């Protein structure tokens, strides 16, 4: 089965008409219900049912099972009324800027955005020129696939091909991408291929082979990528976002929950063949460096975040326990070699990671904040709500001023001080299960050891939880404007000193200078780049070479305590 194979869903046929195709191996018959009319479909030996007929853009349809149950198309590209409504035919698959090609990988400065928390696509569109002027070069949208209800982070999507109806559907999403391209910004999309959401997915009724009975994920049933049509379903989805919508790249969520290397390799191979300029990024707790030696351009580096966060806040519970007492050493290893864990045992005693020191620093996407690290806190606090401005500035400098690819969370360029919480909109009884499950997750933390403390954790299903998560655009207030200037200044330095030759950057080593203080350097084609930060309690001596000091205190050789940074360029 190749990309020349027929696609699942409803697509304009090569000749005329529209071809409807669904993989339903458990159904002996399937009937297309198109605009109220019933049309029998043909069944193929592999379990696919298909029919070619006349249809118009926007026509409503469902598939009727032998039981008489009518179900939406799992590959529906538009669910105008949500997960329980009819599917709608989409024939306008072109995009306005088919020749656009955005910034190269080494030029990316990514800002991760949630559409609802940003006020919707129109509000986010209005912010694009400001973000571009600050030095952001790419927007990464959290998942947009149709989810149950009207509020969701996006990781509980059940129709991977359909942009959520509350975002405005396909046309609104395409308009946003075109507007971003007009502003000179690439747009990446976070996609979830490791599970379906827990509500609104009828696949079990006619395609049990879509799932594995011998494995599960923390979020739902494991998908069986051993099945050719399952692989085709998700690979064609990736290609659709890139070809038909004009997304410039994809971030694959939690691939450690995908137990099929063949799928990850096939997806990368087909994307490279058909959309060679597309950026492919992984989230992978296993730190499998092998994927970064050709198939994928980069991986989110949670090790960098976790070590830096412990240095900044002193927090040591949950997964931060692995960094307790050695966060600065682990951060230094991230700066020099990429991953902190490269095969060493984790807290559970299981080996984690693969050697990564041979990889270019540009293979690692680094961040001080993202949706997980902010939103999975009980009260959704950003770093701007947890640490003082000096430490915040040092963290921002380290995130933006290394040869790694930086990612900022929405609002971070101006250090917004509104929370970002976990929110959903589930029907009973799932709403109560999610509410209690979330509070139970925090029972192991000392601050939530008793039921009364856990009861203060916001209810994900309460509409107010999304409302307080709204991230307003920067105002004219001194705080916002000061941080926008700071972010823009650091990014101007990045463009001048780091981006030229960034792919050739090689580590000159990194070391701990003292408690909460690290230093690192890199060789680039035209010189050396050095940076050191101190977020610890005492001044420390640094060994950044003499050169063109671009950031830092005037006290030569010393980094003051409590949040200081020095960066230097040494020309070849």
C-alpha positions as CSV (number, residue, x, y, z in Angstrom):
1,X,0.0,0.0,0.0
2,X,1.5,3.3,-1.1
3,X,0.5,7.0,-1.3
4,X,-1.1,6.0,-4.7
5,X,-3.6,4.0,-2.7
6,X,-7.1,5.4,-2.4
7,X,-7.5,7.7,0.5
8,X,-10.0,7.1,3.3
9,X,-12.7,9.7,3.7
10,X,-14.5,11.7,1.0
11,X,-12.3,13.1,-1.8
12,X,-12.9,14.4,-5.3
13,X,-12.5,11.5,-7.7
14,X,-9.9,11.5,-10.5
15,X,-12.6,11.5,-13.1
16,X,-15.7,13.1,-11.7
17,X,-17.8,12.8,-8.6
18,X,-16.7,12.1,-5.1
19,X,-15.3,8.9,-3.8
20,X,-16.3,7.8,-0.2
21,X,-14.1,5.2,1.4
22,X,-14.1,3.7,4.9
23,X,-12.2,0.8,6.4
24,X,-14.7,-1.3,8.3
25,X,-13.4,-4.8,8.4
26,X,-16.1,-5.9,10.9
27,X,-19.0,-4.9,8.7
28,X,-20.2,-7.1,6.0
29,X,-22.1,-4.2,4.4
30,X,-21.9,-0.4,4.7
31,X,-24.4,2.1,3.3
32,X,-23.6,5.8,2.5
33,X,-26.3,8.1,3.8
34,X,-25.7,11.3,1.7
35,X,-28.1,14.2,2.2
36,X,-30.7,11.7,3.4
37,X,-30.4,9.3,0.5
38,X,-29.1,5.8,1.0
39,X,-26.5,4.3,-1.4
40,X,-25.0,0.8,-0.9
41,X,-21.2,0.7,-0.9
42,X,-18.9,-1.9,-2.4
43,X,-16.9,-4.1,-0.1
44,X,-13.3,-5.1,-0.9
45,X,-11.5,-8.1,0.6
46,X,-9.3,-6.0,2.9
47,X,-12.4,-4.6,4.6
48,X,-12.6,-1.3,2.8
49,X,-16.1,-0.1,1.6
50,X,-16.3,2.5,-1.1
51,X,-18.6,4.3,-3.5
52,X,-18.2,7.0,-6.1
53,X,-21.1,9.3,-6.6
54,X,-22.0,12.9,-7.2
55,X,-21.7,15.2,-4.2
56,X,-21.2,18.9,-3.5
57,X,-19.1,20.8,-1.1
58,X,-20.8,20.9,2.3
59,X,-23.1,17.9,1.7
60,X,-23.9,16.0,4.9
61,X,-23.3,12.3,5.1
62,X,-22.9,9.3,7.4
63,X,-22.2,5.6,7.1
64,X,-24.9,3.1,8.1
65,X,-23.7,-0.1,9.8
66,X,-25.5,-3.5,9.3
67,X,-27.1,-2.9,12.7
68,X,-28.8,0.3,11.4
69,X,-26.6,2.6,13.4
70,X,-25.4,5.7,11.5
71,X,-21.9,6.8,12.3
72,X,-19.8,9.8,11.1
73,X,-16.8,9.2,8.8
74,X,-13.7,8.6,10.9
75,X,-11.7,10.4,8.2
76,X,-14.2,13.3,8.0
77,X,-12.6,16.6,7.1
78,X,-15.4,18.7,8.6
79,X,-17.8,18.0,11.5
80,X,-19.9,21.2,11.4
81,X,-21.9,20.1,14.5
82,X,-19.2,18.4,16.5
83,X,-18.3,14.8,17.1
84,X,-21.9,13.5,17.2
85,X,-23.1,15.4,14.1
86,X,-23.0,14.5,10.4
87,X,-19.8,14.6,8.4
88,X,-19.6,17.2,5.6
89,X,-18.0,16.9,2.2
90,X,-14.9,19.2,1.7
91,X,-14.0,19.8,-1.9
92,X,-12.1,23.1,-1.6
93,X,-8.7,21.5,-0.8
94,X,-6.5,24.1,-2.4
95,X,-4.7,26.9,-0.5
96,X,-3.9,30.5,-1.6
97,X,-0.1,30.3,-1.2
98,X,0.8,27.1,-2.8
99,X,4.3,28.3,-3.6
100,X,5.2,29.6,0.0
101,X,8.2,28.1,1.6
102,X,9.0,29.3,5.1
103,X,12.1,29.8,7.2
104,X,14.7,27.0,7.2
105,X,14.9,24.7,10.3
106,X,17.9,26.6,11.7
107,X,16.0,29.9,11.5
108,X,13.0,28.7,13.5
109,X,12.0,30.5,16.7
110,X,8.8,28.8,17.7
111,X,5.8,30.1,19.7
112,X,3.4,27.5,20.9
113,X,-0.2,28.6,20.8
114,X,-3.6,27.3,21.9
115,X,-6.4,28.7,19.7
116,X,-9.1,29.0,22.3
117,X,-6.8,30.3,25.0
118,X,-5.5,32.9,22.5
119,X,-9.0,34.2,21.9
120,X,-9.7,32.4,18.6
121,X,-8.1,32.5,15.2
122,X,-9.2,36.0,14.4
123,X,-7.6,37.3,17.7
124,X,-4.4,35.3,17.0
125,X,-4.3,36.6,13.4
126,X,-4.2,40.2,14.8
127,X,-1.1,39.3,16.9
128,X,1.0,37.8,14.0
129,X,2.7,41.1,12.9
130,X,3.7,41.8,16.5
131,X,5.2,38.3,17.0
132,X,7.1,38.6,13.7
133,X,8.4,42.0,14.7
134,X,9.7,40.5,18.0
135,X,11.7,37.8,16.1
136,X,9.3,34.9,16.3
137,X,9.5,32.9,13.0
138,X,7.0,30.1,13.5
139,X,3.7,29.5,15.2
140,X,3.1,26.0,16.6
141,X,-0.6,25.3,17.0
142,X,-1.7,22.8,19.7
143,X,-3.8,20.1,18.1
144,X,-6.9,21.2,16.2
145,X,-8.6,17.9,15.4
146,X,-12.3,17.7,16.3
147,X,-12.8,17.0,19.9
148,X,-15.9,16.4,22.1
149,X,-17.6,19.5,23.4
150,X,-16.5,23.1,23.0
151,X,-13.3,23.3,25.1
152,X,-10.2,21.1,25.0
153,X,-6.5,21.2,24.8
154,X,-6.7,19.3,21.6
155,X,-5.1,16.0,22.7
156,X,-8.5,14.3,23.0
157,X,-9.4,14.6,19.3
158,X,-11.5,11.8,17.7
159,X,-11.6,13.1,14.1
160,X,-8.0,13.7,13.2
161,X,-8.8,15.1,9.7
162,X,-11.4,17.6,10.8
163,X,-10.4,21.0,12.3
164,X,-12.5,21.6,15.4
165,X,-15.9,23.2,14.6
166,X,-15.5,25.7,17.4
167,X,-12.3,27.1,15.6
168,X,-14.3,27.8,12.5
169,X,-13.6,24.7,10.5
170,X,-11.3,24.2,7.4
171,X,-11.8,27.7,5.9
172,X,-10.9,29.6,9.0
173,X,-7.8,27.5,9.6
174,X,-6.6,27.9,6.1
175,X,-7.2,31.7,6.3
176,X,-5.0,31.8,9.5
177,X,-2.2,29.9,7.8
178,X,-2.3,32.2,4.9
179,X,-2.2,35.3,7.2
180,X,0.8,33.8,9.0
181,X,2.6,33.3,5.8
182,X,1.8,36.8,4.7
183,X,3.5,37.9,8.0
184,X,6.5,35.8,7.2
185,X,5.8,33.1,9.8
186,X,5.8,29.4,9.3
187,X,3.0,27.4,11.0
188,X,3.6,24.0,12.6
189,X,0.8,21.7,13.8
190,X,0.9,19.4,16.9
191,X,-0.7,16.1,15.8
192,X,-1.8,13.2,18.0
193,X,-1.3,9.7,16.5
194,X,-0.9,7.7,19.7
195,X,-4.6,7.5,20.8
196,X,-8.1,8.8,20.2
197,X,-10.0,10.8,22.7
198,X,-12.3,9.0,25.2
199,X,-15.7,10.3,23.9
200,X,-17.3,10.4,20.5
201,X,-15.3,7.7,18.6
202,X,-17.4,4.8,17.1
203,X,-14.5,2.9,15.5
204,X,-14.8,0.0,17.9
205,X,-18.3,-0.7,16.4
206,X,-16.9,-1.7,13.0
207,X,-13.1,-1.7,13.0
208,X,-11.9,-3.4,16.2
209,X,-8.6,-4.1,14.4
210,X,-7.8,-0.3,14.7
211,X,-6.8,-1.0,18.3
212,X,-4.6,-3.4,20.2
213,X,-6.0,-5.6,22.9
214,X,-2.6,-6.4,24.4
215,X,-1.5,-2.8,25.1
216,X,-2.8,0.5,26.2
217,X,-1.7,4.1,26.7
218,X,-2.1,6.4,29.6
219,X,-4.8,8.2,27.6
220,X,-6.8,5.4,26.0
221,X,-6.6,2.4,23.8
222,X,-3.4,1.7,21.9
223,X,-3.6,2.0,18.2
224,X,-2.5,-1.0,16.1
225,X,0.0,0.3,13.6
226,X,0.7,-3.2,12.4
227,X,-2.4,-2.8,10.2
228,X,-1.6,-1.3,6.8
229,X,-4.9,0.7,6.6
230,X,-4.2,2.1,10.1
231,X,-0.8,3.3,9.0
232,X,-2.3,4.7,5.8
233,X,-5.0,6.6,7.8
234,X,-2.4,8.5,9.8
235,X,0.2,9.0,7.1
236,X,-2.4,10.4,4.8
237,X,-3.5,12.7,7.6
238,X,0.0,14.1,8.0
239,X,0.2,14.6,4.2
240,X,-3.2,16.4,4.2
241,X,-2.1,19.0,6.8
242,X,1.1,19.7,4.9
243,X,-0.2,19.6,1.3
244,X,-3.8,20.8,1.5
245,X,-3.6,23.3,4.3
246,X,0.0,24.5,3.8
247,X,1.3,23.7,7.3
248,X,5.1,24.0,7.3
249,X,5.7,21.1,9.7
250,X,4.3,18.7,12.3
251,X,5.1,18.0,15.9
252,X,4.2,14.3,16.7
253,X,2.9,14.0,20.2
254,X,4.2,11.4,22.6
255,X,5.6,8.9,20.0
256,X,6.9,6.8,23.0
257,X,3.3,5.6,23.1
258,X,3.5,4.4,19.5
259,X,5.0,0.9,19.5
260,X,5.8,0.6,15.9
261,X,9.0,2.0,14.4
262,X,7.9,1.0,10.9
263,X,5.1,3.6,11.1
264,X,7.4,6.4,12.3
265,X,9.9,5.6,9.5
266,X,7.3,5.3,6.8
267,X,5.6,8.6,7.8
268,X,9.0,10.4,7.7
269,X,9.9,8.8,4.3
270,X,6.6,9.7,2.7
271,X,6.6,13.3,4.0
272,X,10.2,13.8,2.8
273,X,9.3,12.4,-0.6
274,X,6.2,14.6,-1.1
275,X,6.8,17.7,1.0
276,X,10.6,17.8,1.3
277,X,10.7,21.2,3.0
278,X,8.4,20.2,5.9
279,X,9.8,20.1,9.4
280,X,9.1,17.0,11.5
281,X,9.5,17.2,15.3
282,X,9.1,14.5,17.9
283,X,8.0,14.4,21.5
284,X,9.6,11.2,22.8
285,X,10.2,10.4,26.5
286,X,12.5,7.6,25.4
287,X,15.2,10.0,24.2
288,X,15.7,7.8,21.1
289,X,18.6,9.7,19.4
290,X,18.5,7.4,16.4
291,X,15.3,9.2,15.1
292,X,17.3,12.4,14.9
293,X,20.0,11.1,12.6
294,X,17.9,11.6,9.5
295,X,14.2,10.8,9.8
296,X,13.2,13.7,12.0
297,X,14.7,17.1,12.4
298,X,14.3,17.7,16.0
299,X,12.8,16.6,19.4
300,X,11.4,18.5,22.3
301,X,14.1,18.3,25.0
302,X,12.2,17.9,28.3
303,X,15.5,17.2,30.1
304,X,16.5,20.8,29.4
305,X,13.3,22.2,30.8
306,X,13.2,20.0,33.9
307,X,16.7,20.7,34.9
308,X,16.3,24.5,34.4
309,X,13.0,24.5,36.2
310,X,14.5,22.8,39.3
311,X,17.3,25.3,39.3
312,X,14.9,28.2,39.1
313,X,12.2,27.1,41.5
314,X,13.8,24.5,43.8
315,X,10.8,22.2,43.1
316,X,11.7,18.5,43.6
317,X,8.4,16.5,43.6
318,X,6.9,14.4,40.8
319,X,9.2,14.0,37.8
320,X,11.4,16.8,39.1
321,X,12.6,14.3,41.8
322,X,15.0,12.9,39.2
323,X,16.8,16.2,39.0
324,X,17.0,16.9,42.8
325,X,20.5,17.8,43.9
326,X,22.0,17.6,40.4
327,X,19.9,19.9,38.2
328,X,22.8,22.1,37.3
329,X,25.0,19.1,36.2
330,X,22.1,17.7,34.1
331,X,21.5,21.0,32.5
332,X,25.2,21.3,31.6
333,X,25.0,17.9,30.0
334,X,22.0,19.0,28.0
335,X,23.9,22.0,26.7
336,X,26.9,20.0,25.8
337,X,25.4,16.7,24.6
338,X,21.6,17.1,24.0
339,X,19.9,14.7,26.3
340,X,20.5,14.4,30.1
341,X,19.5,10.8,30.0
342,X,21.4,8.8,27.4
343,X,20.9,5.2,28.7
344,X,21.2,5.8,32.4
345,X,18.4,4.4,34.7
346,X,15.5,6.7,35.5
347,X,13.9,6.9,39.0
348,X,12.2,3.6,38.3
349,X,15.5,1.9,37.5
350,X,14.7,1.5,33.8
351,X,17.3,2.6,31.2
352,X,16.2,5.8,29.5
353,X,17.7,7.3,26.4
354,X,20.4,6.8,23.8
355,X,23.8,8.5,23.3
356,X,23.2,11.9,21.7
357,X,26.6,13.8,22.0
358,X,27.3,13.3,18.2
359,X,24.1,15.1,17.2
360,X,24.0,18.8,16.2
361,X,22.6,21.0,18.9
362,X,20.0,22.1,16.4
363,X,18.3,18.6,16.7
364,X,17.0,19.7,20.1
365,X,14.0,22.0,20.7
366,X,14.5,23.7,24.1
367,X,12.0,25.7,26.2
368,X,11.6,27.1,29.7
369,X,7.8,26.7,29.4
370,X,5.2,24.9,27.3
371,X,1.6,23.8,27.5
372,X,2.5,20.6,29.5
373,X,4.9,22.2,31.9
374,X,2.5,25.1,32.7
375,X,-0.9,23.6,32.2
376,X,-0.2,20.4,34.1
377,X,0.5,22.3,37.3
378,X,-2.4,22.3,39.6
379,X,-3.0,26.0,39.2
380,X,-1.4,26.6,35.8
381,X,1.3,29.0,37.0
382,X,3.7,30.4,34.4
383,X,7.4,31.0,35.4
384,X,6.5,34.7,35.5
385,X,4.3,33.8,38.5
386,X,6.9,31.7,40.2
387,X,10.3,33.4,40.0
388,X,11.6,36.9,40.2
389,X,12.4,39.0,37.0
390,X,16.2,38.4,37.2
391,X,15.9,34.7,37.2
392,X,13.2,34.9,34.5
393,X,15.5,36.9,32.3
394,X,18.3,34.4,32.8
395,X,16.0,31.5,31.8
396,X,14.8,33.5,28.7
397,X,18.4,34.2,27.7
398,X,19.4,30.5,28.0
399,X,16.4,29.4,26.0
400,X,17.0,31.8,23.1
401,X,20.8,32.1,23.0
402,X,22.1,28.6,22.3
403,X,22.4,26.8,18.9
404,X,19.4,24.7,19.9
405,X,16.0,25.6,18.4
406,X,14.0,27.7,20.9
407,X,10.3,27.4,21.7
408,X,8.3,29.9,23.7
409,X,4.9,29.3,25.1
410,X,2.0,31.7,24.2
411,X,2.4,34.9,26.2
412,X,6.0,34.2,27.1
413,X,7.5,36.8,24.8
414,X,5.9,39.4,27.0
415,X,5.9,37.2,30.2
416,X,2.1,37.1,30.6
417,X,1.0,36.7,34.2
418,X,-2.3,34.8,33.5
419,X,-2.5,31.1,34.3
420,X,-2.9,28.4,31.7
421,X,-5.0,25.5,33.1
422,X,-6.1,22.1,31.9
423,X,-9.6,22.4,30.5
424,X,-12.2,20.0,28.9
425,X,-15.9,19.9,28.0
426,X,-17.0,16.3,28.6
427,X,-20.5,15.0,29.1
428,X,-21.4,12.9,32.2
429,X,-20.2,10.6,33.6
430,X,-16.8,11.3,32.0
431,X,-16.7,14.9,33.3
432,X,-16.7,13.7,36.9
433,X,-14.1,11.0,36.2
434,X,-11.8,13.6,34.7
435,X,-12.3,16.0,37.5
436,X,-11.6,13.4,40.2
437,X,-8.8,11.9,38.2
438,X,-7.0,15.2,37.9
439,X,-7.2,15.8,41.6
440,X,-6.1,12.3,42.3
441,X,-3.0,12.9,40.2
442,X,-1.8,15.6,42.6
443,X,-2.4,13.5,45.8
444,X,1.3,12.5,45.9
445,X,2.4,16.2,46.2
446,X,2.8,17.6,49.7
447,X,0.7,20.7,48.9
448,X,-2.2,18.5,48.0
449,X,-1.9,15.7,50.6
450,X,-5.4,16.2,52.0
451,X,-8.8,16.3,50.3
452,X,-9.5,19.9,51.2
453,X,-6.4,21.1,49.4
454,X,-7.2,19.0,46.3
455,X,-10.7,20.4,46.2
456,X,-9.2,23.8,45.4
457,X,-7.8,22.5,42.1
458,X,-9.8,24.0,39.3
459,X,-12.4,21.8,37.6
460,X,-11.3,21.1,34.0
461,X,-14.9,20.9,32.9
462,X,-15.9,24.3,34.4
463,X,-16.2,27.0,31.6
464,X,-14.4,29.4,33.9
465,X,-11.3,27.3,33.7
466,X,-10.9,28.2,30.1
467,X,-11.9,31.8,30.7
468,X,-9.1,32.3,33.3
469,X,-6.6,30.6,30.9
470,X,-7.2,33.3,28.2
471,X,-3.8,34.9,27.3
472,X,-4.4,38.5,26.4
473,X,-2.1,40.2,23.9
474,X,0.6,42.5,25.3
475,X,-0.7,45.8,26.6
476,X,1.1,49.2,26.8
477,X,2.0,48.5,30.4
478,X,5.7,48.7,31.4
479,X,5.9,45.0,32.3
480,X,4.7,43.7,28.9
481,X,6.7,46.2,26.9
482,X,9.9,45.7,28.9
483,X,9.7,41.9,28.2
484,X,8.9,42.3,24.6
485,X,12.0,44.5,24.2
486,X,14.0,41.9,26.1
487,X,12.8,39.0,24.0
488,X,13.3,41.0,20.8
489,X,16.8,42.0,21.9
490,X,17.9,38.4,22.6
491,X,16.5,37.3,19.2
492,X,18.3,40.0,17.4
493,X,21.5,38.6,18.9
494,X,20.5,35.1,17.9
495,X,20.1,36.2,14.3
496,X,23.4,38.0,14.2
497,X,25.7,35.5,16.0
498,X,24.0,32.1,16.1
499,X,21.8,31.6,13.0
500,X,24.6,31.9,10.4
501,X,26.3,28.5,10.5
502,X,24.0,27.2,13.2
503,X,23.8,23.8,11.7
504,X,27.6,23.5,11.9
505,X,27.7,24.4,15.6
506,X,29.7,21.9,17.8
507,X,29.9,21.9,21.5
508,X,33.1,23.2,23.2
509,X,31.8,21.7,26.5
510,X,29.7,22.8,29.4
511,X,30.3,22.8,33.1
512,X,28.8,23.7,36.5
513,X,30.2,26.9,37.9
514,X,28.5,26.5,41.3
515,X,25.0,25.9,42.7
516,X,22.5,27.0,40.1
517,X,25.2,28.2,37.7
518,X,26.3,26.7,34.4
519,X,28.5,27.7,31.4
520,X,28.6,26.4,27.9
521,X,30.3,27.2,24.6
522,X,30.0,26.2,20.9
523,X,32.2,26.4,17.9
524,X,30.6,27.9,14.8
525,X,32.2,28.5,11.4
526,X,33.1,32.1,12.1
527,X,33.7,32.1,15.8
528,X,32.8,30.8,19.2
529,X,29.7,31.5,21.2
530,X,29.7,31.3,25.0
531,X,27.0,31.8,27.6
532,X,26.8,31.4,31.3
533,X,23.9,31.9,33.8
534,X,23.7,32.0,37.6
535,X,20.3,31.6,39.2
536,X,21.8,30.3,42.4
537,X,22.2,31.9,45.8
538,X,25.9,33.0,45.6
539,X,28.1,34.9,43.1
540,X,30.3,32.6,41.0
541,X,33.3,33.0,38.8
542,X,32.9,32.2,35.2
543,X,35.4,31.4,32.5
544,X,33.7,32.9,29.4
545,X,36.6,34.0,27.2
546,X,37.3,37.6,26.4
547,X,35.6,38.7,23.2
548,X,32.7,40.8,22.1
549,X,30.5,40.9,25.2
550,X,26.9,41.0,24.0
551,X,25.0,40.3,27.2
552,X,26.2,40.5,30.8
553,X,27.2,42.4,33.9
554,X,30.2,44.7,34.0
555,X,31.9,42.8,36.7
556,X,34.6,40.9,34.8
557,X,34.8,37.2,35.5
558,X,31.9,37.1,38.1
559,X,28.3,36.3,37.8
560,X,26.2,37.9,40.5
561,X,23.8,35.7,42.5
562,X,20.1,35.4,42.0
563,X,19.7,35.6,38.2
564,X,22.5,36.9,36.0
565,X,23.7,36.0,32.5
566,X,26.8,36.7,30.4
567,X,27.1,35.9,26.7
568,X,30.1,36.5,24.5
569,X,31.1,36.1,20.8
570,X,34.7,35.4,20.0
571,X,35.4,35.9,16.3
572,X,37.6,33.4,14.5
